[in-house]
Amino acid sequence: GKDQDTQERLGSIKSSLPITGGEDVEVRIESKSGILDFTRNPFKVDAVPSTTQESNREAIFLSLVSKPTLQNLEIKDPCKTYTGRISDTVKSILKDLNIRKFKIDKTRNSYNFISRSRGGLDLITDLCRRSIPVKGDPGYFFYETQDGFNFKSIDSLISKKPVETYTYSAGLQANLDNDENDFKIVREPNFIKDQKVQERKKWTSSRNIFFNPLTLKTDETIYTMKTSSPKKTLGKKVTYTDEITGYTTTHNHVLDLGSLGDVNDITPNNDPRQWQAKSPMRYNLLHSQLMEIQVPCNLRLSAGNVIRVEFERQGDDKTLGGLDEQISGNYLILHLCHHFDTKRSFTSMTLARDTYGLYTGK
């Protein structure tokens, strides 16, 4: 027919658009919840596109990455030395990559190191576990959203007020008069991880051995969740009923004395006794509960936001406003995905939480 003749003359979409990788792609999507705008910071095509063909249509799939992802692969100075406060180093690295949009939580600790042929974004990712905020426990996240790059402490992220509240009940009712259904979870949440005792045992108690090359002596400390639990949580206070009489993990660390500074300085470079054990403990605790939910499309949400999720209590007990006190509460968005097609749009999220219960602290 006519459509088939046109198809034969023009060829496939893939051949008509000779994309080979590296091209700029600007994306702008509008919905009633907001705008997803990547026109000022276009994506880069990461690979030759793939296609799917049916009898009456053809679709092309583009793999896109942000420009800094490719810049990170270029090593201009394989042995660059960084000194000083970690948050200042992160700012310097981002500026070297020509990144101007970023938000950085100030750190109270410093760290002197050599890049050793690693890309800037890889360097910052490695600094996350070594970073301690001005107030709070060690542990940072480094991530990119449409608003730019973020180097944020875990304590800072989970201390934010929820940007939205979503509820989950047995079903949705047809509603055209208001946006009440926009803040309801549209399918049953999937708990992909929920306080596994065997895994928890591996990180709630650790033996830490620090060797001092100046005195040739070792300093040994045992950290437990009972003695080193974080002060800030998304739910109630951290509680563990496990009987811990020993340790399950051993960390060995050689103290860095004067390697990139004053040789007479006996102060350890970014003393690992401040973060070596506590940082992994904080990351593991935050990931002890992982849940996947799907909601009507909301472009105002982004990774690093806190949202409140309310589950209706089953049965006739309507205390606490009819909410399930155990699983309802504040959750941190680890990552999300927006889906759009001709009939619908929705947002899927992976949420994390460190403790059970509705948040009651300040």
C-alpha positions in Angstrom: 0.0 0.0 0.0 0.9 3.7 0.1 2.4 3.5 3.6 4.5 0.6 2.7 5.9 2.4 -0.4 6.8 5.4 1.7 8.5 3.2 4.2 10.6 1.5 1.5 11.7 4.9 0.1 12.6 6.5 3.4 14.0 3.4 5.1 13.8 2.8 8.8 13.9 5.6 11.4 17.3 4.4 12.5 18.8 4.8 9.0 16.9 8.1 8.5 18.4 9.4 11.7 22.1 8.4 11.6 22.8 8.6 15.3 26.1 7.1 16.3 26.6 8.5 19.8 27.6 11.7 21.4 24.8 13.8 20.0 22.9 16.4 22.2 19.3 15.6 23.0 17.1 18.3 24.7 14.2 17.0 26.7 11.2 19.1 28.0 8.1 17.4 29.4 5.2 19.3 30.9 2.4 17.9 33.1 0.0 19.4 35.6 2.4 18.5 38.4 5.3 20.5 36.9 7.9 20.6 34.2 10.8 18.3 33.5 13.3 20.5 31.7 16.7 19.3 30.3 17.0 22.0 27.6 19.7 24.0 29.2 21.7 20.9 30.1 21.0 18.5 27.3 21.7 14.8 27.5 24.3 13.0 25.4 23.5 9.9 23.4 25.5 7.1 24.9 25.1 4.4 22.3 23.8 3.6 18.8 20.0 3.5 19.3 18.0 0.2 19.1 14.6 -0.1 17.4 11.5 -2.2 17.7 9.3 -2.8 14.7 5.6 -3.9 14.4 3.3 -4.1 11.5 2.1 -0.5 11.8 4.8 1.3 13.7 8.4 1.6 14.5 10.0 2.9 17.8 13.5 4.0 18.5 15.1 3.8 22.0 17.9 6.3 23.0 20.3 5.6 25.8 21.1 9.0 27.3 23.6 10.2 29.9 24.4 13.6 31.3 27.4 15.4 30.0 29.4 15.2 33.2 29.2 11.4 33.0 31.4 11.5 29.9 33.6 14.3 31.2 34.4 12.1 34.2 36.2 9.7 31.9 38.7 12.4 30.9 41.8 12.4 33.2 43.7 15.7 32.7 45.9 15.4 35.8 46.6 11.8 36.9 48.3 12.8 40.1 46.6 15.9 41.3 46.9 16.6 45.0 43.9 17.7 47.0 44.1 19.1 50.5 41.8 20.8 53.1 38.2 20.5 54.0 36.4 17.7 52.1 33.4 19.9 51.1 35.8 22.5 49.7 37.5 19.8 47.7 34.2 18.6 46.3 33.4 22.2 45.2 36.8 22.5 43.5 36.4 19.2 41.6 32.9 20.2 40.3 34.2 23.5 39.1 37.1 21.8 37.3 34.4 19.8 35.4 32.6 23.1 34.5 29.7 22.2 36.7 28.1 25.3 38.2 24.8 24.0 39.6 25.4 22.1 42.9 24.4 22.0 46.5 27.1 20.9 49.1 26.7 20.3 52.8 29.8 21.6 54.7 32.0 18.9 56.3 33.9 19.4 59.6 36.8 17.1 58.6 39.6 17.5 56.1 41.4 14.9 53.9 44.6 15.1 51.9 44.9 12.7 49.0 46.1 12.2 45.4 43.7 11.6 42.5 45.6 8.6 41.1 44.0 8.7 37.6 40.4 8.7 38.9 37.7 10.9 37.4 36.3 13.8 39.4 32.9 12.2 40.0 34.5 9.0 41.1 36.6 10.9 43.6 33.6 12.6 45.1 31.7 9.3 45.3 34.7 7.8 47.3 34.7 10.8 49.6 31.1 10.2 50.7 31.9 7.5 53.2 34.9 9.5 54.6 32.9 12.7 55.2 31.5 13.9 58.5 29.0 16.8 58.6 29.4 19.8 60.9 26.7 18.3 63.1 25.7 14.6 62.9 27.0 11.2 62.0 29.4 10.4 59.1 28.0 9.4 55.7 27.1 11.4 52.6 25.3 10.9 49.3 26.5 12.3 45.9 23.9 12.3 43.2 22.5 14.3 40.3 19.0 15.6 39.7 17.5 18.0 37.1 18.4 20.8 39.5 22.1 19.9 39.5 24.6 17.9 41.6 24.2 17.3 45.3 26.7 16.3 48.0 24.5 15.9 51.0 24.9 14.3 54.4 22.5 11.5 55.4 21.5 13.5 58.5 20.7 16.5 56.4 18.5 14.6 54.0 16.4 12.8 56.5 15.9 15.9 58.6 13.9 17.6 55.8 10.2 17.9 56.1 8.2 15.6 53.8 7.5 17.3 50.4 4.3 15.2 49.8 2.1 12.7 51.6 0.8 9.6 49.9 -1.8 7.1 51.2 -2.4 3.5 50.4 -5.8 1.9 50.8 -7.7 -1.0 49.3 -8.6 0.8 46.0 -9.1 4.1 44.2 -12.5 5.6 43.6 -13.4 7.5 40.4 -12.8 11.1 41.0 -13.0 14.0 38.5 -13.8 16.8 40.9 -10.5 17.2 42.7 -6.9 15.9 42.8 -7.3 13.6 45.9 -6.3 10.5 43.9 -3.1 12.2 42.8 -1.7 11.5 46.2 -2.7 7.8 46.5 -0.5 4.9 45.8 -1.9 3.2 42.7 -0.8 -0.4 43.2 0.2 -2.5 46.2 3.7 -1.4 47.5 6.5 -3.9 47.2 8.7 -4.4 50.2 12.0 -5.6 48.7 13.9 -5.5 52.0 12.6 -5.5 55.5 15.0 -5.8 58.5 16.7 -9.1 57.7 18.3 -10.4 61.0 21.1 -12.4 59.4 22.2 -9.4 57.2 21.8 -7.0 60.1 24.2 -9.1 62.3 27.0 -8.5 59.8 27.2 -4.8 60.4 25.7 -4.0 63.8 29.0 -4.9 65.6 32.5 -4.5 64.2 36.1 -4.8 65.5 38.3 -2.0 64.3 42.1 -2.2 64.4 44.1 0.9 63.7 47.9 0.6 63.2 50.1 3.6 64.0 53.3 3.4 61.8 55.0 6.0 64.0 54.7 4.1 67.3 54.3 0.7 65.8 51.3 0.1 68.1 47.7 -0.8 67.4 44.5 0.7 68.7 41.5 -1.6 68.8 37.9 -0.5 69.3 34.6 -2.4 69.0 31.7 -0.4 67.7 28.1 -1.6 68.1 24.8 -0.2 67.1 23.9 0.0 70.7 26.7 2.4 71.6 27.1 4.2 68.2 23.6 4.4 66.8 22.7 7.6 64.9 20.8 10.3 66.7 18.6 11.2 63.8 16.3 8.7 62.1 13.3 8.7 59.8 11.2 6.8 62.3 11.4 6.1 66.0 14.6 5.6 68.0 16.9 2.8 66.9 16.2 -0.4 69.0 17.8 -3.8 68.7 16.9 -6.9 70.6 19.9 -8.9 69.3 22.2 -10.2 72.0 25.6 -9.1 70.8 28.5 -10.5 72.9 31.2 -10.3 70.2 31.7 -8.8 66.7 30.9 -10.0 63.2 33.2 -7.8 61.1 36.9 -6.8 61.4 38.3 -3.6 59.8 42.0 -3.0 59.5 43.4 0.5 58.8 46.9 2.0 58.8 46.8 5.6 60.1 48.1 8.2 57.6 50.7 10.3 59.4 52.4 13.1 57.4 52.3 11.6 54.0 50.9 14.7 52.3 51.6 17.3 55.0 54.0 18.2 57.7 56.2 15.2 58.4 56.3 16.2 62.0 52.5 16.2 62.3 51.4 13.2 64.4 47.7 14.0 63.7 46.2 11.2 61.4 45.0 12.4 58.0 41.2 12.3 58.2 41.4 10.1 61.3 39.5 6.9 60.3 38.6 6.3 63.9 35.9 8.9 63.4 34.2 7.3 60.4 35.7 3.9 59.4 33.1 1.9 61.5 30.3 4.4 61.9 29.9 5.3 58.2 29.1 1.7 56.9 26.8 1.2 59.9 24.9 4.4 58.9 24.5 3.3 55.3 23.4 -0.2 56.2 20.9 1.1 58.7 19.3 3.5 56.2 18.9 0.6 53.7 17.4 -1.8 56.2 13.9 -1.1 54.8 13.4 -0.7 51.0 10.0 -0.3 49.4 8.9 0.3 45.8 5.7 2.3 45.2 3.9 3.8 42.1 1.9 7.0 42.2 0.3 9.4 39.7 3.0 11.4 37.9 4.6 14.1 40.1 7.4 16.0 38.5 8.0 17.9 41.7 9.6 14.9 43.3 13.3 14.1 43.0 15.9 11.8 44.6 16.9 13.0 48.1 13.3 14.2 49.0 11.5 12.9 52.0 7.9 11.8 51.6 5.3 10.6 54.1 3.6 7.4 53.3 0.4 6.5 55.2 -1.0 2.9 55.2 -4.6 2.4 56.4 -4.8 0.1 59.4 -6.5 -3.2 58.7 -9.6 -4.2 60.8 -11.8 -2.1 63.0 -9.1 -0.4 65.1 -9.0 3.2 64.1 -6.5 4.5 66.6 -3.9 6.9 65.3 -6.4 8.1 62.7 -6.7 4.6 61.3 -3.0 4.4 60.3 -0.7 1.4 60.5 1.8 2.7 63.0 4.5 0.2 62.1 5.0 0.9 58.4 3.5 4.4 58.1 5.9 7.3 58.3 8.7 9.2 56.5 10.7 7.6 53.8 13.7 8.9 51.7 13.5 8.7 47.9 16.6 6.8 46.8 15.7 7.0 43.1 12.6 7.4 40.9 11.4 7.0 37.3 8.8 9.0 35.4 6.7 7.1 32.8 4.7 8.8 30.0 2.6 7.4 27.2 -0.5 8.4 25.3 -2.9 7.2 27.9 -1.3 7.7 31.3 1.7 8.9 33.3 3.0 7.8 36.6 6.1 8.0 38.9 7.8 4.9 40.3 10.0 5.3 43.4 12.3 3.2 45.6 12.1 4.4 49.1 14.4 3.7 52.1 13.9 4.0 55.9 16.1 3.1 58.8 13.6 2.5 61.6 9.9 1.6 62.0 7.1 3.8 63.2 5.7 7.3 62.8 8.4 10.0 63.3 8.0 11.4 66.9 11.3 13.2 67.5 12.4 16.8 66.7 
